């Protein structure tokens, strides 16, 4: 409550017409807030920091405090930096500003900064320069170690800094040329450098997955699971237990199969189809019941929530779940009992869904099909048709239904 009161007092002070456009040293403000009003010095510092972050006051390079000087062409806001290193800010009046890479002054994406407008325009944006970084969003930065003139230096990947980055000598000692590390960068020091804290070692530039890691980090994609989540995953069963089968619809005698890419290991859905004498289709879609193993509030749940999805690269996958689940007990592997949420739909010959039911079920996938094999069968490959003689009629039935649905 006292902080809020002091904050209001300082807002009134700076907005007083007699104080506008005047500059004050900290000792002047301390005299008013502490000697006159009776507040403590540390409280005043906290309040002034808050007012600066909120864009209500401005502290210049000489340490003078004043009401935020819009008259000097300054604008405060959160900067968005794109992959080309260009910064963008929109003000409250929806004026658009662009900051070229050379004028970022070490600002990262998401930082709160003060910019100064110029009279130049660039593609409908007012060109501006970063005057001051008010607050880092995270300060997280990936750098690569390089040997230069006999010394190890840190070169940022996705940011432009106008000064050297310095981390603790003990953290630098084991690093070699080509190592990549994550650091947390603070604001600029008086000597023009940036002091940073060592966060973690990522790997060497020559590692087989070096580029994949960089793409993931630069797009805020989590690479590793926490130790707690991995411990939970290792403790999970590798087979379906008889006790857990109770209350589930047994579909293990039906011909159910998956269709995925040739290298897919996490098979999370399977399908089935049959046709009744009246021409209606019974279509089954069977989704792996991950929720049976991943409980709300668990460490695995938190990791999955953070990721949102698995991320697919041309030859690699960063899974949403630890491999014990995604490739194991939650993968609908052939000839293994697996828990699913099953949707059974009744569709007539014109493609209208007549009704559907959702069950907690158990399936045993009969086949692990690939897109390539299915396509060849539908194109008339006799060898594959003979090899999958009990499945081929179902594939043609699905193709017929697909045409009906597309037409509808």
Beta strands, then each sheet from edge to edge (+ up, - down):
strand 1: 57-59
strand 2: 65-67
strand 3: 74-78
strand 4: 80-81
strand 5: 87-90
strand 6: 96-99
strand 7: 112-122
strand 8: 125-135
strand 9: 140-148
strand 10: 151-156
strand 11: 165-166
strand 12: 179-188
strand 13: 194-204
strand 14: 249-250
strand 15: 257-260
strand 16: 269-275
strand 17: 281-288
strand 18: 311-313
strand 19: 316-318
strand 20: 337-347
strand 21: 353-364
strand 22: 367-370
sheet 1: 1+ 2-
sheet 2: 3+ 7- 8+ 6+ 5- 4+
sheet 3: 10+ 9- 12+ 13- 11-
sheet 4: 14+ 21+ 20- 17+ 16-
sheet 5: 15+ 22+
sheet 6: 18+ 19-
end
